[in-house]
Amino acid sequence: MIAIFYFLLYRPQKNAQKRRRSMLESLKKDNRVMTIGGLYGTIVDMDDKVVKLKIAEHTVIEVARSSINANVSQDKQA
């Protein structure tokens, strides 16, 4: 029972967390990203907790770094 729990629940969740942490750490300026809320934008500035996204001409918003869901520019390269 413990082995089933480990292979079906715990291990996949740990791998997903590791991939997400790696993606968040690899973010750089000028990457195109999508937030959890579905907003697309380009990173113009960032620090440890906050990312500034340019979502339109003359429109820059601040979002929490943890709210970034995907690095769209990285997905296009892969």
Biopython code that builds the backbone (N, CA, C, O; Angstrom):
import numpy as np
from Bio.PDB.StructureBuilder import StructureBuilder

atoms = [
    (1, "MET", "N", (0.820, -1.188, 0.000)),
    (1, "MET", "CA", (0.000, 0.000, 0.000)),
    (1, "MET", "C", (0.873, 1.265, 0.000)),
    (1, "MET", "O", (0.577, 2.229, -0.705)),
    (2, "ILE", "N", (1.933, 1.249, 0.786)),
    (2, "ILE", "CA", (2.838, 2.394, 0.845)),
    (2, "ILE", "C", (3.550, 2.574, -0.491)),
    (2, "ILE", "O", (3.725, 3.704, -0.947)),
    (3, "ALA", "N", (3.957, 1.489, -1.117)),
    (3, "ALA", "CA", (4.633, 1.573, -2.409)),
    (3, "ALA", "C", (3.693, 2.147, -3.477)),
    (3, "ALA", "O", (4.123, 2.950, -4.304)),
    (4, "ILE", "N", (2.453, 1.754, -3.467)),
    (4, "ILE", "CA", (1.478, 2.278, -4.425)),
    (4, "ILE", "C", (1.296, 3.774, -4.202)),
    (4, "ILE", "O", (1.282, 4.551, -5.157)),
    (5, "PHE", "N", (1.160, 4.170, -2.960)),
    (5, "PHE", "CA", (1.018, 5.586, -2.625)),
    (5, "PHE", "C", (2.226, 6.375, -3.113)),
    (5, "PHE", "O", (2.073, 7.468, -3.658)),
    (6, "TYR", "N", (3.422, 5.830, -2.924)),
    (6, "TYR", "CA", (4.648, 6.505, -3.321)),
    (6, "TYR", "C", (4.705, 6.691, -4.836)),
    (6, "TYR", "O", (4.952, 7.801, -5.308)),
    (7, "PHE", "N", (4.481, 5.621, -5.607)),
    (7, "PHE", "CA", (4.636, 5.686, -7.057)),
    (7, "PHE", "C", (3.482, 6.398, -7.764)),
    (7, "PHE", "O", (3.683, 6.955, -8.844)),
    (8, "LEU", "N", (2.301, 6.393, -7.194)),
    (8, "LEU", "CA", (1.163, 7.021, -7.864)),
    (8, "LEU", "C", (0.905, 8.464, -7.433)),
    (8, "LEU", "O", (0.342, 9.240, -8.206)),
    (9, "LEU", "N", (1.297, 8.834, -6.237)),
    (9, "LEU", "CA", (0.992, 10.170, -5.743)),
    (9, "LEU", "C", (2.222, 11.002, -5.407)),
    (9, "LEU", "O", (2.394, 12.097, -5.944)),
    (10, "TYR", "N", (3.057, 10.508, -4.546)),
    (10, "TYR", "CA", (4.150, 11.300, -4.000)),
    (10, "TYR", "C", (5.221, 11.607, -5.049)),
    (10, "TYR", "O", (5.599, 12.766, -5.221)),
    (11, "ARG", "N", (5.704, 10.599, -5.739)),
    (11, "ARG", "CA", (6.801, 10.768, -6.684)),
    (11, "ARG", "C", (6.430, 11.693, -7.861)),
    (11, "ARG", "O", (7.215, 12.587, -8.176)),
    (12, "PRO", "N", (5.280, 11.522, -8.518)),
    (12, "PRO", "CA", (4.921, 12.447, -9.606)),
    (12, "PRO", "C", (4.763, 13.895, -9.137)),
    (12, "PRO", "O", (5.113, 14.831, -9.857)),
    (13, "GLN", "N", (4.237, 14.067, -7.938)),
    (13, "GLN", "CA", (4.063, 15.417, -7.410)),
    (13, "GLN", "C", (5.423, 16.066, -7.149)),
    (13, "GLN", "O", (5.604, 17.248, -7.444)),
    (14, "LYS", "N", (6.362, 15.328, -6.610)),
    (14, "LYS", "CA", (7.714, 15.852, -6.369)),
    (14, "LYS", "C", (8.391, 16.230, -7.682)),
    (14, "LYS", "O", (9.047, 17.268, -7.764)),
    (15, "ASN", "N", (8.235, 15.389, -8.718)),
    (15, "ASN", "CA", (8.833, 15.694, -10.018)),
    (15, "ASN", "C", (8.230, 16.959, -10.620)),
    (15, "ASN", "O", (8.955, 17.770, -11.197)),
    (16, "ALA", "N", (6.924, 17.140, -10.495)),
    (16, "ALA", "CA", (6.267, 18.340, -11.006)),
    (16, "ALA", "C", (6.756, 19.580, -10.260)),
    (16, "ALA", "O", (6.989, 20.618, -10.880)),
    (17, "GLN", "N", (6.912, 19.489, -8.953)),
    (17, "GLN", "CA", (7.423, 20.611, -8.167)),
    (17, "GLN", "C", (8.846, 20.962, -8.577)),
    (17, "GLN", "O", (9.201, 22.138, -8.648)),
    (18, "LYS", "N", (9.657, 19.954, -8.846)),
    (18, "LYS", "CA", (11.041, 20.174, -9.244)),
    (18, "LYS", "C", (11.108, 20.877, -10.608)),
    (18, "LYS", "O", (11.914, 21.789, -10.795)),
    (19, "ARG", "N", (10.259, 20.453, -11.567)),
    (19, "ARG", "CA", (10.220, 21.094, -12.884)),
    (19, "ARG", "C", (9.758, 22.543, -12.771)),
    (19, "ARG", "O", (10.312, 23.423, -13.429)),
    (20, "ARG", "N", (8.749, 22.796, -11.944)),
    (20, "ARG", "CA", (8.237, 24.159, -11.779)),
    (20, "ARG", "C", (9.291, 25.061, -11.138)),
    (20, "ARG", "O", (9.490, 26.192, -11.580)),
    (21, "ARG", "N", (9.964, 24.569, -10.103)),
    (21, "ARG", "CA", (11.011, 25.345, -9.434)),
    (21, "ARG", "C", (12.138, 25.671, -10.423)),
    (21, "ARG", "O", (12.664, 26.785, -10.429)),
    (22, "SER", "N", (12.500, 24.697, -11.252)),
    (22, "SER", "CA", (13.549, 24.904, -12.247)),
    (22, "SER", "C", (13.127, 25.959, -13.267)),
    (22, "SER", "O", (13.935, 26.802, -13.655)),
    (23, "MET", "N", (11.868, 25.919, -13.702)),
    (23, "MET", "CA", (11.359, 26.894, -14.661)),
    (23, "MET", "C", (11.381, 28.296, -14.054)),
    (23, "MET", "O", (11.791, 29.248, -14.718)),
    (24, "LEU", "N", (10.944, 28.433, -12.802)),
    (24, "LEU", "CA", (10.932, 29.740, -12.151)),
    (24, "LEU", "C", (12.341, 30.290, -11.958)),
    (24, "LEU", "O", (12.552, 31.497, -12.072)),
    (25, "GLU", "N", (13.297, 29.427, -11.671)),
    (25, "GLU", "CA", (14.677, 29.875, -11.484)),
    (25, "GLU", "C", (15.345, 30.263, -12.796)),
    (25, "GLU", "O", (16.280, 31.063, -12.798)),
    (26, "SER", "N", (14.879, 29.706, -13.915)),
    (26, "SER", "CA", (15.516, 29.986, -15.201)),
    (26, "SER", "C", (14.921, 31.200, -15.917)),
    (26, "SER", "O", (15.344, 31.520, -17.028)),
    (27, "LEU", "N", (13.955, 31.878, -15.308)),
    (27, "LEU", "CA", (13.361, 33.051, -15.941)),
    (27, "LEU", "C", (14.391, 34.162, -16.089)),
    (27, "LEU", "O", (15.212, 34.394, -15.202)),
    (28, "LYS", "N", (14.328, 34.851, -17.246)),
    (28, "LYS", "CA", (15.238, 35.962, -17.519)),
    (28, "LYS", "C", (14.459, 37.109, -18.136)),
    (28, "LYS", "O", (13.309, 36.951, -18.546)),
    (29, "LYS", "N", (15.093, 38.249, -18.195)),
    (29, "LYS", "CA", (14.512, 39.416, -18.838)),
    (29, "LYS", "C", (14.247, 39.081, -20.306)),
    (29, "LYS", "O", (15.025, 38.354, -20.924)),
    (30, "ASP", "N", (13.177, 39.596, -20.857)),
    (30, "ASP", "CA", (12.740, 39.410, -22.246)),
    (30, "ASP", "C", (12.133, 38.036, -22.526)),
    (30, "ASP", "O", (11.831, 37.739, -23.682)),
    (31, "ASN", "N", (11.943, 37.189, -21.514)),
    (31, "ASN", "CA", (11.212, 35.936, -21.715)),
    (31, "ASN", "C", (9.726, 36.254, -21.810)),
    (31, "ASN", "O", (9.225, 37.125, -21.100)),
    (32, "ARG", "N", (9.034, 35.557, -22.675)),
    (32, "ARG", "CA", (7.578, 35.690, -22.769)),
    (32, "ARG", "C", (6.979, 34.614, -21.881)),
    (32, "ARG", "O", (7.315, 33.437, -22.011)),
    (33, "VAL", "N", (6.086, 35.017, -20.974)),
    (33, "VAL", "CA", (5.534, 34.102, -19.981)),
    (33, "VAL", "C", (4.016, 34.210, -19.930)),
    (33, "VAL", "O", (3.423, 35.163, -20.435)),
    (34, "MET", "N", (3.404, 33.205, -19.305)),
    (34, "MET", "CA", (1.971, 33.212, -19.052)),
    (34, "MET", "C", (1.770, 33.052, -17.552)),
    (34, "MET", "O", (2.410, 32.212, -16.919)),
    (35, "THR", "N", (0.876, 33.863, -16.987)),
    (35, "THR", "CA", (0.598, 33.776, -15.556)),
    (35, "THR", "C", (-0.467, 32.714, -15.301)),
    (35, "THR", "O", (-1.091, 32.208, -16.233)),
    (36, "ILE", "N", (-0.663, 32.390, -14.046)),
    (36, "ILE", "CA", (-1.695, 31.435, -13.662)),
    (36, "ILE", "C", (-3.069, 31.942, -14.085)),
    (36, "ILE", "O", (-3.947, 31.143, -14.411)),
    (37, "GLY", "N", (-3.264, 33.244, -14.084)),
    (37, "GLY", "CA", (-4.542, 33.837, -14.479)),
    (37, "GLY", "C", (-4.749, 33.906, -15.982)),
    (37, "GLY", "O", (-5.826, 34.295, -16.434)),
    (38, "GLY", "N", (-3.737, 33.536, -16.770)),
    (38, "GLY", "CA", (-3.881, 33.508, -18.220)),
    (38, "GLY", "C", (-3.363, 34.742, -18.935)),
    (38, "GLY", "O", (-3.549, 34.861, -20.146)),
    (39, "LEU", "N", (-2.718, 35.667, -18.231)),
    (39, "LEU", "CA", (-2.143, 36.847, -18.870)),
    (39, "LEU", "C", (-0.806, 36.494, -19.511)),
    (39, "LEU", "O", (0.027, 35.820, -18.904)),
    (40, "TYR", "N", (-0.612, 36.954, -20.741)),
    (40, "TYR", "CA", (0.666, 36.797, -21.418)),
    (40, "TYR", "C", (1.412, 38.107, -21.340)),
    (40, "TYR", "O", (0.819, 39.180, -21.454)),
    (41, "GLY", "N", (2.715, 38.018, -21.145)),
    (41, "GLY", "CA", (3.518, 39.228, -21.088)),
    (41, "GLY", "C", (4.991, 38.921, -21.247)),
    (41, "GLY", "O", (5.408, 37.763, -21.248)),
    (42, "THR", "N", (5.767, 39.974, -21.381)),
    (42, "THR", "CA", (7.214, 39.869, -21.523)),
    (42, "THR", "C", (7.859, 40.456, -20.276)),
    (42, "THR", "O", (7.495, 41.546, -19.833)),
    (43, "ILE", "N", (8.810, 39.734, -19.716)),
    (43, "ILE", "CA", (9.488, 40.189, -18.498)),
    (43, "ILE", "C", (10.373, 41.388, -18.828)),
    (43, "ILE", "O", (11.218, 41.319, -19.721)),
    (44, "VAL", "N", (10.170, 42.492, -18.099)),
    (44, "VAL", "CA", (11.013, 43.678, -18.272)),
    (44, "VAL", "C", (11.931, 43.894, -17.081)),
    (44, "VAL", "O", (12.979, 44.528, -17.212)),
    (45, "ASP", "N", (11.549, 43.375, -15.920)),
    (45, "ASP", "CA", (12.377, 43.499, -14.724)),
    (45, "ASP", "C", (11.911, 42.447, -13.728)),
    (45, "ASP", "O", (10.753, 42.031, -13.754)),
    (46, "MET", "N", (12.806, 42.019, -12.858)),
    (46, "MET", "CA", (12.427, 41.023, -11.864)),
    (46, "MET", "C", (13.381, 41.046, -10.691)),
    (46, "MET", "O", (14.530, 41.471, -10.810)),
    (47, "ASP", "N", (12.884, 40.577, -9.548)),
    (47, "ASP", "CA", (13.729, 40.334, -8.387)),
    (47, "ASP", "C", (13.301, 38.997, -7.795)),
    (47, "ASP", "O", (12.670, 38.192, -8.479)),
    (48, "ASP", "N", (13.633, 38.754, -6.540)),
    (48, "ASP", "CA", (13.363, 37.444, -5.949)),
    (48, "ASP", "C", (11.881, 37.090, -5.875)),
    (48, "ASP", "O", (11.520, 35.924, -6.036)),
    (49, "LYS", "N", (11.020, 38.074, -5.636)),
    (49, "LYS", "CA", (9.604, 37.776, -5.422)),
    (49, "LYS", "C", (8.662, 38.420, -6.429)),
    (49, "LYS", "O", (7.527, 37.967, -6.579)),
    (50, "VAL", "N", (9.104, 39.470, -7.125)),
    (50, "VAL", "CA", (8.217, 40.224, -8.003)),
    (50, "VAL", "C", (8.771, 40.236, -9.425)),
    (50, "VAL", "O", (9.975, 40.373, -9.641)),
    (51, "VAL", "N", (7.860, 40.088, -10.392)),
    (51, "VAL", "CA", (8.214, 40.163, -11.810)),
    (51, "VAL", "C", (7.384, 41.281, -12.435)),
    (51, "VAL", "O", (6.177, 41.364, -12.208)),
    (52, "LYS", "N", (8.026, 42.131, -13.215)),
    (52, "LYS", "CA", (7.308, 43.172, -13.947)),
    (52, "LYS", "C", (7.119, 42.687, -15.376)),
    (52, "LYS", "O", (8.080, 42.366, -16.075)),
    (53, "LEU", "N", (5.845, 42.642, -15.796)),
    (53, "LEU", "CA", (5.496, 42.154, -17.124)),
    (53, "LEU", "C", (4.955, 43.285, -17.979)),
    (53, "LEU", "O", (4.126, 44.082, -17.540)),
    (54, "LYS", "N", (5.443, 43.334, -19.207)),
    (54, "LYS", "CA", (4.879, 44.259, -20.187)),
    (54, "LYS", "C", (3.796, 43.485, -20.919)),
    (54, "LYS", "O", (4.086, 42.530, -21.641)),
    (55, "ILE", "N", (2.537, 43.899, -20.732)),
    (55, "ILE", "CA", (1.431, 43.157, -21.340)),
    (55, "ILE", "C", (0.867, 43.878, -22.559)),
    (55, "ILE", "O", (0.156, 43.268, -23.358)),
    (56, "ALA", "N", (1.173, 45.169, -22.716)),
    (56, "ALA", "CA", (0.757, 45.959, -23.875)),
    (56, "ALA", "C", (1.682, 47.153, -23.967)),
    (56, "ALA", "O", (2.496, 47.394, -23.075)),
    (57, "GLU", "N", (1.552, 47.897, -25.050)),
    (57, "GLU", "CA", (2.375, 49.087, -25.221)),
    (57, "GLU", "C", (2.102, 50.057, -24.071)),
    (57, "GLU", "O", (0.951, 50.418, -23.829)),
    (58, "HIS", "N", (3.130, 50.472, -23.374)),
    (58, "HIS", "CA", (3.056, 51.403, -22.241)),
    (58, "HIS", "C", (2.271, 50.830, -21.051)),
    (58, "HIS", "O", (1.760, 51.599, -20.238)),
    (59, "THR", "N", (2.166, 49.512, -20.931)),
    (59, "THR", "CA", (1.454, 48.899, -19.810)),
    (59, "THR", "C", (2.350, 47.839, -19.171)),
    (59, "THR", "O", (2.616, 46.792, -19.761)),
    (60, "VAL", "N", (2.806, 48.129, -17.959)),
    (60, "VAL", "CA", (3.655, 47.203, -17.207)),
    (60, "VAL", "C", (2.957, 46.904, -15.888)),
    (60, "VAL", "O", (2.540, 47.818, -15.177)),
    (61, "ILE", "N", (2.833, 45.616, -15.562)),
    (61, "ILE", "CA", (2.207, 45.221, -14.304)),
    (61, "ILE", "C", (3.211, 44.441, -13.468)),
    (61, "ILE", "O", (4.168, 43.873, -13.994)),
    (62, "GLU", "N", (2.982, 44.421, -12.170)),
    (62, "GLU", "CA", (3.799, 43.625, -11.257)),
    (62, "GLU", "C", (2.993, 42.422, -10.820)),
    (62, "GLU", "O", (1.830, 42.547, -10.437)),
    (63, "VAL", "N", (3.620, 41.247, -10.878)),
    (63, "VAL", "CA", (2.989, 40.024, -10.403)),
    (63, "VAL", "C", (3.989, 39.278, -9.533)),
    (63, "VAL", "O", (5.198, 39.478, -9.644)),
    (64, "ALA", "N", (3.480, 38.430, -8.681)),
    (64, "ALA", "CA", (4.356, 37.594, -7.863)),
    (64, "ALA", "C", (5.061, 36.592, -8.770)),
    (64, "ALA", "O", (4.461, 36.052, -9.699)),
    (65, "ARG", "N", (6.311, 36.355, -8.498)),
    (65, "ARG", "CA", (7.083, 35.406, -9.307)),
    (65, "ARG", "C", (6.434, 34.021, -9.294)),
    (65, "ARG", "O", (6.482, 33.299, -10.289)),
    (66, "SER", "N", (5.833, 33.658, -8.170)),
    (66, "SER", "CA", (5.203, 32.343, -8.059)),
    (66, "SER", "C", (3.931, 32.232, -8.900)),
    (66, "SER", "O", (3.416, 31.130, -9.090)),
    (67, "SER", "N", (3.413, 33.360, -9.408)),
    (67, "SER", "CA", (2.209, 33.310, -10.231)),
    (67, "SER", "C", (2.512, 33.045, -11.704)),
    (67, "SER", "O", (1.589, 32.957, -12.514)),
    (68, "ILE", "N", (3.785, 32.916, -12.061)),
    (68, "ILE", "CA", (4.150, 32.576, -13.431)),
    (68, "ILE", "C", (3.866, 31.087, -13.632)),
    (68, "ILE", "O", (4.352, 30.245, -12.877)),
    (69, "ASN", "N", (3.082, 30.780, -14.648)),
    (69, "ASN", "CA", (2.672, 29.402, -14.899)),
    (69, "ASN", "C", (3.538, 28.721, -15.953)),
    (69, "ASN", "O", (3.819, 27.528, -15.842)),
    (70, "ALA", "N", (3.963, 29.460, -16.969)),
    (70, "ALA", "CA", (4.745, 28.841, -18.044)),
    (70, "ALA", "C", (5.638, 29.873, -18.703)),
    (70, "ALA", "O", (5.287, 31.049, -18.801)),
    (71, "ASN", "N", (6.786, 29.421, -19.149)),
    (71, "ASN", "CA", (7.707, 30.236, -19.927)),
    (71, "ASN", "C", (7.419, 29.927, -21.393)),
    (71, "ASN", "O", (7.906, 28.932, -21.930)),
    (72, "VAL", "N", (6.630, 30.779, -22.036)),
    (72, "VAL", "CA", (6.177, 30.523, -23.401)),
    (72, "VAL", "C", (7.332, 30.573, -24.380)),
    (72, "VAL", "O", (7.363, 29.785, -25.325)),
    (73, "SER", "N", (8.282, 31.472, -24.184)),
    (73, "SER", "CA", (9.427, 31.566, -25.102)),
    (73, "SER", "C", (10.279, 30.313, -25.008)),
    (73, "SER", "O", (10.866, 29.905, -26.010)),
    (74, "GLN", "N", (10.369, 29.696, -23.853)),
    (74, "GLN", "CA", (11.132, 28.460, -23.681)),
    (74, "GLN", "C", (10.401, 27.294, -24.364)),
    (74, "GLN", "O", (11.048, 26.415, -24.934)),
    (75, "ASP", "N", (9.071, 27.277, -24.314)),
    (75, "ASP", "CA", (8.296, 26.223, -24.950)),
    (75, "ASP", "C", (8.454, 26.252, -26.467)),
    (75, "ASP", "O", (8.466, 25.197, -27.102)),
    (76, "LYS", "N", (8.577, 27.442, -27.060)),
    (76, "LYS", "CA", (8.749, 27.554, -28.509)),
    (76, "LYS", "C", (10.109, 27.032, -28.954)),
    (76, "LYS", "O", (10.237, 26.475, -30.045)),
    (77, "GLN", "N", (11.134, 27.212, -28.105)),
    (77, "GLN", "CA", (12.478, 26.769, -28.454)),
    (77, "GLN", "C", (12.611, 25.271, -28.384)),
    (77, "GLN", "O", (13.393, 24.691, -29.137)),
    (78, "ALA", "N", (11.868, 24.620, -27.497)),
    (78, "ALA", "CA", (11.993, 23.174, -27.281)),
    (78, "ALA", "C", (11.348, 22.357, -28.363)),
    (78, "ALA", "O", (11.377, 21.127, -28.309)),
]
sb = StructureBuilder()
sb.init_structure("model")
sb.init_model(0)
sb.init_chain("A")
sb.init_seg("    ")
for serial, (resi, resn, name, xyz) in enumerate(atoms, 1):
    if name == "N":
        sb.init_residue(resn, " ", resi, " ")
    sb.init_atom(name, np.array(xyz, "f"), 0.0, 1.0, " ", f" {name:<3s}", serial, name[0])
structure = sb.get_structure()
